[in-house]
Amino acid sequence: MLFGLDGVEIGLLIVLLCLFGGILSGFPVAFAIGGAGIISFGIIAALDSAGLLIHQAIDTSSQAYNDILATGVHRDAVSVFRYPELPRVAEPLFPGGWEMAMNRNLSFIINRMNERVFAGQSIETLLAVLMFVMMGIVLERSKIAEDLLTTMARVFGPLPGGLAVSVVVVGAFLAASTGIVGATVVTMGLLSLPTMLRNGYSPELSTGVIAASGTLGQIIPPSIVIVLLGTLAGDLYSTAQEARAQAAGCTDALTFLGRPAVVSVGTLFQSAMLPGIMLAALYAGYAFLYALFNPSRAPAVEIEAANGEIITRGESMTWFVLVPVAIIAGVIALGQVNVVGSQTAHLETTGGAERVDMLRTNVNEQCQAAMIELHGQERWDESVRLQAEVAAAVAAGEAAGEDATPETHMVEAAPVGGGVAALLVIFALVLAVARGIMPSASPLPLMVGAVGLVLMALVDWLFIAPTTSSLVTVLILAIPLAIVLWSSREAAARLASNDLIRVVFPPLVLIVAVLGSILGGITNPTPAAALGAAGAIMLAAYRKLRDEGGSGKIIIWSTFAVIIMILAGVNFDLRINQQEVPFETWIAFIVAFAAYLFAFFGLLYACWVLYRTAVLTPVVRETAKVTSMVFTILIGSQLLNLVVISFGGEHYIQQFLQSFDSEFKVFLIVMLVLFVLGFVLDFLEIIYIVIPIVGPVIYGGTFDPKWVTIMIAVNLQTSFLTPPFGFALFYLRGVAPASVTTGHIYRGIIPFVLIQVVGLALLWFFPSIVTIIPDLIPN
């Protein structure tokens, strides 16, 4: 033994030193990781062949070891950390020699690459990374961030610390539309840092708030970190829970847990919403309090607005707050009394056999004891009672010669359909906000639209029944919808006259379309990312055309074509490969296909506009660069992980963590290690190198996997902020003026690192911040 350390411990130190040396050498990180794996394996193999690395393993043939197993302790729970008094036996790190370990690693590499990079189940989700990256780069190159900063500065500038608050708001907005830290920090550093310094803001607050706000893209969906972490967490959680169930004597995790052991990226997006908003609010609150106590270092700034319309406080409160709240609350209330909802009468099951909280009770005694310990005696007894009721109902039905079906009751069709109600809410909000934007203009066109909305609701109530076909429904709603659209055209013109609406609305619609489709469970992240990338290209092209004084009608009509295509797919059965295809299906298919062709033409036209204006080429080049870096790091980290596995390092670390009796203590240790590693490692290295090692332990307990993953994501966010290797600090240093020193940046970021710690503490003590949205939204 060298230096009194176990051979596995020395091997881990060698891997760690090679990794840090490779990263600090100046080579690209993506290649340094793979190189560190090869070099460390060579060093460990040479020392092991020389007999210098000895592993003190437990002697599994000893009587003491067999006595412990006889008490019922699982063999995986026996380790040198939990039972240090057990007899040991000296073993080389590679029992079969380093040649066998290398051969095994090569085969593992091929399998791992096939599973996680080239053809595995996670590859579809990983494709979302490419399209989210493109979406963010396109929006950043289209100068939307510049317009947002200018507009938000007008809104928040008069407040104490208003410019800093506007930077936080824009950072959160860009996080939801780009998710790329480098692009956000550089853009805001170039645009807002000179303005803040020129208006008397301290360099520390200015640089700190820019760097911290830029990292919100790591947690606010659609976050690349959550996509990458989610694909890994899903595999780790399902595998760890299956192992936990089998260790408890159960056949599978579904039986043991009473629910599927799965966690999806879409669910993690739902979980990350509130934590992201909370962190943004903490950043803004700190900037506001800093300005209150140091008014000379964060003064209020008056920035003249471009819109000369005078709006009283009463008008703002009425049209921007009271009326929208009344519209939304009214529709929700009508939904509760079944006035708004599904227009199809349907059966609702109430029988016990369909109870999702009922546990499987046909298990062995060992599994039963473990399930009672996990779920409690009361829930187990309730499940046994329900199972007995179901069995009795089945027996009675068989004796009577009838089918035993769960109890059901008829749910009547709602008078107003949910889809129509959604359109009513959207158009009503547009009309209300348009009225508030220009209160001095004639209200007549907007009143005509309001009448059209009332007609839509009445026509739906009186003339549309559950048996009405989709085509007839469209024809019935056509006239009132045309009235609403005519009025909405005037409303859109009024909205476009307001700087805030004109700047915020287009990217906001794109964000709602992408996140809404994921959070609402309509689709998974990959198609949503494709929609976001295409929408960002069309949005950027429209912006370029308007800057040139050209017409953006093709882009606008292409957007409407996408909407028509989606509505046709939702309301009609577009399958034309059936034996009998109704006439209305052919009509809907032709309309949807025509809309698809026009939307595709609009996308090609948008690409041509961006190519002609020298935007598309650097976007594609930058997207390829970032995406290739991510996947190269993935491949290199797999190689490094296999080196650690080959000499038992992964198993050694897991045994150390499992030696603690408290799950909270284990998770706290992991979080502290991740926080420290964030000082020197990027989030990608931590995700792909550290998480696979500690994941089987932290995902194999009783903690909610959504909470564990979001806690890790927020912790990883600090890796961009913590000196000396915080990437956000380097990005900002590269664009900061000479008057701003590195010391200013480091001092400015310290309060925000502490805010990150406070945010982690809040999530630790109040896990419902993470779980409340997934619990409310059906998945």
C-alpha positions in Angstrom: 0.0 0.0 0.0 1.3 3.4 -1.0 1.1 6.2 1.7 -1.2 4.0 3.8 -4.0 4.3 1.2 -6.0 1.5 -0.4 -5.2 0.8 -4.0 -8.7 1.9 -5.1 -8.3 5.2 -3.3 -5.0 5.8 -5.0 -6.6 5.0 -8.4 -9.4 7.5 -7.8 -6.8 10.2 -6.9 -4.9 9.4 -10.1 -8.0 9.7 -12.2 -8.9 13.0 -10.5 -5.5 14.5 -10.9 -5.3 13.5 -14.6 -8.8 15.0 -15.1 -7.8 18.3 -13.5 -4.5 18.3 -15.3 -6.2 17.7 -18.6 -8.7 20.5 -18.1 -6.0 23.0 -16.9 -3.7 22.1 -19.7 -5.4 24.3 -22.2 -6.7 21.5 -24.5 -10.4 21.5 -25.4 -12.3 20.1 -22.5 -14.2 17.6 -24.8 -10.8 15.9 -25.7 -9.1 16.5 -22.4 -11.6 14.2 -20.6 -11.1 11.3 -22.9 -7.4 11.8 -22.8 -7.5 11.9 -19.0 -9.2 8.5 -19.0 -6.6 6.9 -21.3 -3.6 8.4 -19.4 -5.0 7.5 -15.9 -5.7 3.9 -17.0 -2.1 3.6 -18.3 -0.7 4.9 -15.0 -2.9 2.7 -12.8 -2.2 -0.4 -15.0 1.6 0.2 -14.7 1.4 0.6 -10.9 -0.8 -2.4 -10.5 1.5 -4.6 -12.7 4.4 -3.5 -10.5 2.5 -4.7 -7.4 2.3 -1.2 -5.9 -1.5 -0.9 -5.8 -3.2 -3.3 -3.4 -6.9 -3.4 -2.6 -7.8 -4.6 0.9 -11.1 -6.4 0.1 -13.3 -8.3 2.6 -12.6 -12.0 2.9 -15.8 -13.5 1.7 -14.7 -17.0 2.7 -14.4 -16.0 6.4 -16.7 -17.2 9.1 -17.4 -13.6 10.3 -18.6 -12.6 6.8 -21.0 -15.7 6.6 -22.3 -14.9 10.1 -23.3 -11.4 9.0 -25.1 -12.8 6.0 -26.9 -15.3 8.2 -28.5 -12.4 10.1 -30.4 -11.4 6.9 -28.0 -8.6 5.8 -27.8 -8.4 2.0 -24.4 -9.1 0.6 -24.4 -5.7 -1.3 -24.8 -3.9 2.1 -21.6 -5.5 3.5 -18.7 -3.1 3.0 -15.4 -2.2 4.6 -17.0 1.1 5.7 -19.9 -0.4 7.5 -18.1 -3.5 8.9 -14.4 -2.4 9.3 -13.7 -5.3 11.7 -14.2 -8.0 9.1 -11.1 -10.0 7.9 -9.4 -8.6 4.8 -7.6 -10.2 1.9 -5.1 -8.4 -0.3 -6.0 -8.2 -4.0 -4.6 -6.5 -7.1 -6.8 -3.8 -8.6 -7.2 -5.8 -11.8 -7.8 -9.4 -10.7 -7.4 -10.7 -14.2 -4.7 -8.3 -15.2 -4.9 -4.9 -16.9 -5.2 -6.6 -20.3 -8.5 -8.2 -19.4 -9.7 -4.9 -17.9 -8.8 -3.1 -21.2 -10.6 -5.7 -23.3 -13.7 -5.4 -21.1 -13.6 -1.6 -21.3 -13.4 -1.7 -25.1 -16.5 -3.8 -25.3 -18.3 -1.6 -22.7 -17.4 1.5 -24.7 -19.0 0.1 -27.8 -22.2 -0.9 -25.8 -22.3 2.4 -24.0 -21.9 4.5 -27.2 -24.6 2.4 -28.8 -27.0 2.8 -25.9 -26.4 6.4 -25.0 -25.1 8.2 -28.1 -26.0 6.4 -31.3 -29.1 4.2 -31.0 -30.4 4.1 -27.4 -33.7 5.2 -26.1 -32.3 8.5 -24.9 -31.0 9.6 -28.3 -34.4 11.1 -29.3 -34.4 13.3 -26.2 -30.7 14.2 -26.8 -31.7 15.5 -30.2 -33.7 18.2 -28.4 -30.3 19.6 -27.3 -29.4 20.4 -30.9 -32.7 22.2 -31.6 -32.8 24.1 -28.3 -29.2 25.3 -29.0 -30.2 26.5 -32.5 -33.3 28.1 -31.1 -31.3 30.1 -28.6 -28.5 31.1 -31.0 -31.1 32.3 -33.6 -32.9 34.4 -31.0 -29.7 35.8 -29.7 -28.5 36.8 -33.3 -31.8 38.4 -34.1 -31.2 41.2 -31.6 -34.4 40.3 -29.6 -32.3 40.6 -26.4 -31.4 44.2 -27.3 -35.0 45.2 -27.7 -36.0 43.4 -24.5 -33.3 45.2 -22.4 -34.3 48.6 -23.8 -38.0 48.0 -23.2 -37.6 46.6 -19.7 -35.3 49.4 -18.7 -38.1 51.8 -19.5 -40.5 49.8 -17.4 -38.3 49.2 -14.3 -35.8 52.1 -14.6 -37.7 54.5 -12.4 -37.5 52.1 -9.5 -34.5 51.9 -7.1 -32.1 49.5 -8.8 -34.5 49.4 -11.7 -31.8 48.7 -14.3 -30.6 45.7 -12.3 -34.1 44.4 -11.9 -34.7 44.8 -15.7 -31.5 42.7 -16.3 -32.9 39.9 -14.1 -36.3 40.0 -15.9 -34.6 39.9 -19.3 -32.3 37.2 -18.1 -35.3 35.0 -17.1 -37.0 35.8 -20.3 -33.9 34.8 -22.4 -33.5 31.7 -20.2 -37.0 30.6 -21.2 -36.2 31.3 -24.9 -32.6 30.3 -25.3 -31.2 28.3 -22.3 -27.6 29.1 -23.4 -25.6 30.8 -20.7 -22.7 32.0 -22.8 -25.0 33.8 -25.3 -27.1 35.4 -22.6 -24.2 36.6 -20.5 -22.3 38.0 -23.5 -25.3 39.7 -24.9 -26.4 41.4 -21.7 -22.8 42.2 -20.9 -22.4 44.1 -24.2 -25.8 45.8 -24.0 -26.5 46.5 -20.4 -23.2 46.8 -18.6 -22.1 50.1 -20.2 -25.6 51.6 -19.6 -25.5 50.6 -15.9 -22.0 52.0 -15.4 -22.9 55.2 -17.3 -25.9 55.7 -15.0 -23.8 55.4 -11.8 -24.3 51.7 -10.9 -21.5 50.1 -9.0 -19.3 47.7 -11.1 -19.9 45.0 -8.4 -23.7 45.0 -8.6 -23.7 45.4 -12.4 -21.4 42.5 -13.1 -22.9 40.3 -10.4 -26.5 40.7 -11.6 -25.5 40.2 -15.3 -23.5 37.0 -14.6 -26.2 35.5 -12.2 -29.1 36.4 -14.5 -27.3 34.8 -17.4 -27.2 31.4 -15.6 -30.9 31.2 -15.2 -31.0 29.4 -18.5 -29.6 26.4 -16.6 -32.7 25.9 -14.6 -35.6 27.7 -16.3 -37.1 25.5 -19.0 -36.3 24.7 -21.8 -33.0 24.1 -20.1 -30.2 22.0 -21.8 -29.0 21.0 -18.3 -32.4 19.5 -17.5 -32.5 17.7 -20.8 -29.1 16.1 -20.3 -29.6 15.5 -16.6 -33.1 14.2 -17.2 -32.1 11.5 -19.7 -29.5 10.3 -17.3 -31.7 10.6 -14.2 -34.5 8.5 -15.8 -32.1 5.6 -16.4 -30.5 5.9 -13.0 -33.8 6.1 -11.1 -35.5 3.2 -12.8 -32.4 0.9 -12.4 -31.9 2.0 -8.8 -35.5 1.4 -7.8 -35.6 -2.0 -9.5 -32.6 -3.0 -7.4 -34.2 -1.6 -4.3 -37.4 -3.5 -4.9 -35.5 -6.8 -5.5 -33.4 -6.2 -2.3 -36.7 -5.8 -0.5 -37.9 -9.2 -1.8 -40.4 -7.8 -4.4 -40.5 -8.8 -8.0 -40.4 -5.3 -9.5 -40.4 -1.6 -8.6 -44.0 -1.1 -9.7 -45.2 -3.6 -7.0 -42.9 -2.2 -4.3 -43.5 1.5 -5.0 -47.1 1.3 -6.1 -46.3 3.5 -9.1 -44.0 3.3 -12.2 -40.4 4.1 -11.5 -40.0 6.6 -14.3 -39.1 10.3 -14.5 -39.3 12.1 -17.8 -37.7 15.3 -19.1 -41.2 16.9 -19.5 -42.0 16.3 -15.9 -38.6 17.8 -14.9 -39.5 20.9 -16.9 -42.7 21.2 -14.9 -40.7 20.8 -11.7 -38.1 23.4 -12.7 -40.6 26.2 -13.3 -41.1 27.5 -9.7 -37.5 27.1 -8.6 -36.4 29.1 -11.7 -38.9 31.8 -11.0 -37.9 31.8 -7.3 -34.2 32.3 -8.1 -35.1 35.2 -10.4 -37.2 36.8 -7.7 -34.4 36.4 -5.2 -31.9 38.1 -7.6 -34.3 40.9 -8.3 -35.1 41.3 -4.5 -31.4 41.5 -3.7 -30.9 44.2 -6.4 -33.9 46.2 -5.0 -32.8 46.0 -1.4 -29.2 46.9 -2.4 -30.5 50.0 -4.1 -32.6 51.0 -1.0 -29.5 50.9 1.2 -27.1 52.2 -1.4 -29.1 54.6 -3.5 -26.0 56.3 -4.9 -24.6 53.0 -6.2 -27.9 51.8 -7.9 -29.9 55.0 -8.7 -33.3 55.2 -10.3 -33.1 56.1 -14.0 -35.9 57.7 -16.1 -35.9 56.5 -19.7 -38.3 58.2 -22.0 -40.9 55.9 -23.6 -41.5 55.9 -27.3 -45.3 55.6 -26.9 -47.0 58.9 -26.2 -50.4 57.4 -25.1 -51.3 58.5 -21.6 -52.9 55.8 -19.5 -54.3 56.5 -16.1 -53.8 54.2 -13.2 -57.5 53.3 -13.1 -57.5 52.3 -16.8 -54.3 50.2 -16.3 -55.9 48.4 -13.3 -59.1 47.8 -15.2 -57.9 46.5 -18.5 -54.6 44.9 -17.5 -55.6 43.3 -14.2 -59.3 43.2 -13.3 -60.8 42.3 -16.7 -58.2 39.6 -17.5 -58.5 38.1 -14.0 -62.3 38.1 -14.3 -62.2 36.4 -17.7 -59.8 33.6 -16.6 -61.5 33.1 -13.2 -64.9 33.0 -14.9 -64.0 30.3 -17.3 -62.4 28.3 -14.5 -65.5 28.6 -12.4 -67.7 27.6 -15.4 -65.5 24.5 -15.8 -66.1 23.5 -12.2 -69.9 23.4 -12.8 -69.5 21.6 -16.2 -70.7 24.5 -18.3 -67.3 24.5 -19.9 -65.5 21.2 -20.7 -65.8 18.1 -22.8 -68.8 18.2 -25.2 -68.9 14.4 -25.4 -70.8 12.4 -22.8 -68.6 9.7 -21.3 -68.5 7.1 -18.6 -66.4 7.7 -15.5 -65.1 4.7 -13.6 -65.5 4.8 -9.8 -64.7 1.1 -9.0 -61.9 0.1 -6.7 -60.2 -1.8 -9.5 -59.3 1.4 -11.1 -57.9 3.1 -8.0 -54.4 4.3 -8.8 -53.4 4.4 -5.1 -54.2 0.7 -4.6 -51.1 -1.4 -3.9 -50.5 -4.9 -5.2 -51.1 -7.2 -2.2 -50.4 -10.6 -3.8 -46.7 -10.6 -2.7 -44.5 -12.7 -0.4 -44.0 -12.0 3.3 -40.7 -10.3 2.9 -42.0 -7.9 0.2 -45.2 -7.4 2.3 -43.2 -6.3 5.3 -41.1 -3.9 3.2 -44.2 -2.4 1.6 -45.9 -1.9 4.9 -42.7 -0.2 6.2 -42.7 2.1 3.1 -46.4 2.9 2.7 -47.7 2.4 6.2 -50.1 -0.2 7.6 -53.2 1.9 6.9 -52.6 2.1 3.1 -51.8 -1.6 3.0 -55.0 -2.5 4.9 -57.0 -0.2 2.5 -55.5 -1.9 -0.5 -56.3 -5.4 0.9 -59.9 -4.3 1.5 -60.3 -3.0 -2.0 -58.7 -6.1 -3.5 -61.2 -8.2 -1.5 -64.1 -6.1 -2.8 -63.0 -6.5 -6.4 -62.5 -10.2 -6.0 -66.0 -10.5 -4.5 -67.5 -8.5 -7.3 -65.8 -10.7 -9.9 -67.0 -13.8 -8.2 -70.6 -12.5 -8.0 -70.6 -11.5 -11.6 -69.3 -14.9 -12.7 -71.9 -16.7 -10.6 -74.7 -14.6 -12.2 -73.2 -15.1 -15.7 -72.4 -11.4 -16.1 -69.3 -9.4 -16.8 -67.9 -8.0 -13.6 -67.2 -4.3 -14.4 -66.3 -1.5 -12.1 -69.0 0.9 -11.1 -69.4 3.8 -13.6 -71.6 6.8 -13.9 -72.4 9.0 -16.9 -70.8 12.5 -17.1 -73.0 14.8 -19.2 -71.6 16.8 -22.0 -70.7 20.4 -21.3 -72.7 23.0 -23.2 -69.5 24.9 -24.2 -66.5 22.9 -25.5 -63.1 23.3 -23.9 -61.4 24.2 -27.2 -64.0 26.9 -27.9 -63.6 28.2 -24.4 -59.8 28.4 -24.9 -60.3 30.5 -28.0 -62.7 32.7 -26.2 -60.2 33.4 -23.4 -57.4 34.1 -25.8 -59.4 36.6 -28.0 -61.0 38.2 -24.9 -57.6 38.9 -23.4 -56.3 40.3 -26.7 -59.3 42.7 -26.9 -59.0 43.7 -23.3 -55.3 44.5 -23.4 -55.8 46.4 -26.7 -58.4 48.5 -25.1 -56.0 49.3 -22.2 -53.2 50.1 -24.6 -55.1 52.9 -26.4 -58.0 54.0 -24.1 -58.5 57.2 -26.2 -59.2 55.4 -29.4 -62.7 54.4 -30.5 -63.9 51.3 -28.6 -66.4 50.3 -31.3 -64.2 47.8 -33.3 -63.3 46.0 -30.0 -66.9 46.0 -28.9 -67.8 44.3 -32.2 -65.2 41.6 -31.3 -66.8 41.2 -27.9 -70.2 40.7 -29.5 -68.6 38.1 -31.7 -67.2 36.2 -28.7 -70.7 36.2 -27.1 -72.1 34.8 -30.3 -69.5 32.1 -30.4 -70.4 31.0 -26.9 -74.2 31.1 -27.7 -73.8 29.2 -31.0 -71.7 26.6 -29.3 -74.3 26.2 -26.5 -77.4 26.1 -28.7 -76.4 24.4 -32.0 -73.4 22.2 -31.3 -74.2 18.8 -29.7 -72.0 15.7 -28.9 -73.2 14.2 -32.2 -72.3 17.2 -34.3 -69.4 16.4 -36.7 -66.2 18.4 -36.7 -66.9 19.9 -40.2 -70.4 21.0 -39.2 -68.9 22.5 -36.0 -66.4 24.6 -38.0 -69.2 25.8 -40.4 -71.5 26.8 -37.5 -68.7 28.7 -35.8 -67.4 30.3 -39.0 -69.5 33.5 -38.9 -68.9 34.6 -35.3 -65.3 33.6 -35.6 -64.9 35.8 -38.7 -66.4 38.7 -36.7 -63.9 38.1 -33.9 -60.9 37.9 -36.3 -61.9 41.2 -38.0 -62.0 42.9 -34.6 -58.7 41.2 -33.6 -57.0 42.7 -36.6 -57.7 46.2 -35.2 -56.7 45.0 -31.7 -53.4 43.6 -33.1 -52.6 47.0 -34.7 -53.2 48.7 -31.3 -51.0 46.2 -29.5 -48.2 46.7 -32.1 -48.2 50.4 -31.3 -46.9 49.6 -27.7 -43.2 49.0 -27.4 -43.6 46.5 -24.6 -46.2 44.4 -26.3 -44.4 44.6 -29.7 -41.1 43.4 -28.2 -42.3 40.9 -25.7 -45.3 39.3 -27.5 -43.6 37.4 -30.4 -40.9 35.6 -28.3 -43.5 35.1 -25.5 -45.8 33.3 -28.0 -42.9 31.1 -29.0 -42.1 30.3 -25.4 -45.7 29.5 -24.6 -45.9 27.2 -27.7 -42.8 25.3 -26.8 -43.2 25.1 -23.0 -47.0 24.7 -23.2 -46.8 21.7 -25.4 -44.2 20.1 -23.0 -45.7 21.1 -19.7 -49.3 20.3 -20.8 -48.2 16.8 -21.8 -49.1 17.3 -25.5 -45.8 16.2 -26.7 -42.3 15.4 -25.6 -39.3 17.8 -25.6 -37.9 16.8 -29.1 -40.9 17.8 -31.3 -41.3 20.9 -29.0 -37.7 21.8 -29.6 -38.2 21.4 -33.4 -41.2 23.8 -33.2 -39.1 26.2 -31.2 -36.1 26.1 -33.6 -38.4 26.6 -36.6 -40.3 29.4 -34.8 -37.1 31.2 -33.9 -35.9 31.1 -37.5 -39.2 32.6 -38.7 -39.2 35.2 -36.0 -35.6 36.2 -36.8 -36.4 36.4 -40.5 -39.5 38.6 -39.8 -37.3 40.9 -37.8 -34.7 41.1 -40.6 -37.4 41.8 -43.2 -38.9 44.6 -41.0 -35.4 46.1 -40.5 -35.0 46.2 -44.3 -38.3 47.9 -44.8 -39.7 44.7 -46.5 -42.9 42.9 -45.9 -43.2 40.0 -43.5 -46.5 38.8 -44.7 -45.2 35.4 -45.9 -43.9 34.7 -42.4 -47.1 35.8 -40.8 -49.2 33.7 -43.1 -46.9 30.7 -42.5 -47.5 31.1 -38.8 -51.3 31.0 -39.4 -50.7 27.9 -41.5 -49.0 26.2 -38.6 -52.0 27.1 -36.4 -54.5 25.8 -38.9 -52.5 22.6 -39.3 -52.5 22.1 -35.5 -56.2 22.8 -35.1 -57.0 20.4 -38.0 -55.0 17.7 -36.3 -56.6 18.2 -33.0 -60.2 18.3 -34.2 -60.3 15.9 -37.1 -59.2 12.3 -37.6 -56.6 12.8 -40.4 -55.9 9.1 -41.0 -56.7 8.4 -44.7 -55.3 4.9 -44.8 -58.5 3.4 -43.4 -60.9 1.3 -45.4 -63.6 3.9 -45.3 -62.7 7.6 -45.1 -65.5 10.1 -44.5 -65.8 13.2 -46.8 -65.0 15.6 -43.9 -61.8 13.7 -43.2 -60.7 14.2 -46.8 -61.5 17.9 -46.6 -59.6 18.3 -43.3 -56.6 16.3 -44.6 -56.4 18.5 -47.7 -56.6 21.7 -45.7 -54.0 20.4 -43.2 -51.6 19.2 -46.0 -52.0 22.5 -47.8 -51.2 24.3 -44.5 -48.2 22.1 -44.0 -46.8 22.8 -47.5 -47.3 26.6 -47.0 -45.7 26.5 -43.6 -42.8 24.5 -45.0 -42.4 27.0 -47.8 -42.4 29.8 -45.2 -39.7 28.1 -43.2 -37.6 27.7 -46.3 -38.2 31.4 -47.2 -37.2 32.4 -43.6 -34.0 30.3 -44.0 -33.2 32.1 -47.3 -33.8 35.5 -45.7 -31.4 34.7 -42.9 -28.8 33.2 -45.3 -29.1 36.4 -47.5 -28.5 38.6 -44.5 -25.5 36.5 -43.3 -27.2 35.2 -40.2 -27.9 31.6 -41.0 -24.3 30.5 -41.7 -22.9 31.6 -38.3 -25.9 30.2 -36.6 -25.4 26.8 -38.2 -21.7 26.9 -37.4 -22.2 27.9 -33.8 -24.9 25.2 -33.3 -22.7 22.5 -34.8 -19.8 23.7 -32.5 -21.9 23.6 -29.3 -23.7 20.4 -30.1 -20.5 18.5 -31.1 -18.9 19.7 -27.9 -21.7 18.3 -25.8 -21.7 14.9 -27.5 -17.9 14.7 -27.5 -17.9 15.4 -23.8 -20.5 12.6 -23.5 -18.3 10.1 -25.3 -15.1 11.2 -23.4 -16.9 11.0 -20.0 -18.1 7.5 -20.8 -14.5 6.5 -21.3 -13.4 8.1 -18.0 -16.3 6.4 -16.2 -15.3 3.0 -17.5 -11.8 3.5 -16.3 -13.2 4.2 -12.8 -15.5 1.1 -13.0 -12.6 -1.1 -14.2 -10.7 -1.0 -10.9 -13.8 -0.9 -8.7 -13.7 2.9 -8.0 -17.4 3.4 -8.7 -18.4 0.5 -6.4 -16.0 1.8 -3.7 -17.6 5.3 -3.7 -21.1 3.8 -3.6 -20.2 1.6 -0.6 -18.9 4.7 1.2 -22.1 6.6 0.6 -24.3 3.6 1.6 -22.4 3.2 4.9 -24.4 6.2 6.2 -27.7 5.5 7.8 -29.4 8.8 6.9 -30.5 9.5 3.4 -30.4 13.2 4.1 -26.8 13.0 5.2 -25.8 11.1 2.1 -27.5 13.6 -0.2 -26.0 16.5 1.7 -22.5 15.0 1.2 -23.2 14.6 -2.5 -24.5 18.2 -2.8 -21.4 19.6 -1.0 -19.1 17.6 -3.3 -21.0 18.9 -6.4 -20.8 22.4 -5.1 -17.0 22.1 -4.5 -16.5 20.5 -7.9 -18.3 23.4 -9.5 -15.4 25.6 -8.7 -13.2 23.7 -11.1 -15.5 21.6 -13.4 -18.1 22.6 -15.9 -21.7 21.3 -15.5 -21.2 18.9 -18.4 -18.3 17.1 -16.8 -20.2 16.9 -13.5 -23.3 15.5 -15.2 -21.5 12.8 -17.2 -18.7 11.9 -14.8 -19.9 12.4 -11.2 -23.7 11.7 -11.5 -23.4 8.2 -13.0 -21.2 7.3 -10.0 -23.3 8.7 -7.2 -26.7 8.3 -9.0 -27.4 4.7 -8.0 -27.2 5.8 -4.3 -29.1 9.1 -4.4 -31.8 7.8 -6.7 -32.1 4.4 -5.0 -33.8 5.8 -1.8 -37.1 7.3 -0.8 -36.5 10.8 -2.2 -38.7 12.1 -5.0 -36.6 11.8 -8.1 -37.9 15.2 -9.4 -36.7 16.9 -6.2 -33.3 15.2 -6.4 -32.8 16.2 -10.0 -33.8 19.8 -9.6 -31.6 20.2 -6.5 -28.7 18.9 -8.5 -29.6 21.3 -11.4 -29.7 24.3 -9.1 -26.4 23.2 -7.5 -24.8 22.8 -11.0 -26.0 26.3 -11.8 -23.5 27.6 -9.3 -20.6 26.0 -11.3 -21.1 28.9 -13.7 -20.7 31.5 -10.9 -18.1 30.2 -8.5 -14.6 31.5 -8.9 -12.0 30.8 -10.2 -13.3 28.8 -13.1 -16.9 30.0 -13.4 -17.7 30.2 -17.1 -20.1 33.0 -16.7 -17.3 35.1 -15.2 -15.0 34.4 -18.1 -17.8 35.3 -20.6 -18.4 38.6 -18.8 -14.7 39.3 -18.4 -14.3 39.0 -22.2 -16.8 41.7 -23.0 -16.5 44.0 -19.9 -14.7 47.4 -20.4 -11.2 48.0 -19.1 -12.6 50.0 -16.1 -14.2 46.8 -14.8 -11.6 44.6 -13.2 -11.6 40.9 -12.4 -11.8 41.8 -8.8 -15.0 43.7 -9.4 -16.5 40.6 -11.0 -15.5 38.3 -8.3 -16.7 40.6 -5.5 -19.9 41.2 -7.3 -20.8 37.5 -7.8 -20.3 36.5 -4.1 -23.8 37.7 -3.0 -25.4 35.8 -5.8 -23.5 32.6 -5.0 -24.9 33.1 -1.4 -28.4 33.6 -2.9 -27.9 30.3 -4.7 -27.2 28.6 -1.4 -30.3 30.2 0.1 -32.3 29.0 -2.9 -31.0 25.5 -2.3 -31.9 25.7 1.4 -35.4 26.8 0.5 -35.8 23.8 -1.9 -34.3 21.5 0.8 -36.8 22.5 3.5 -39.8 23.1 1.2 -39.7 20.3 -1.5 -43.2 21.2 -2.5 -41.8 24.1 -4.5 -40.5 21.5 -6.9 -43.4 19.0 -6.8 -46.5 21.2 -6.8 -46.7 21.9 -10.5 -46.2 18.2 -11.6 -48.8 17.2 -9.0 -51.3 19.7 -10.5 -50.7 19.0 -14.2 -51.6 15.5 -15.4 -48.8 13.6 -17.0 
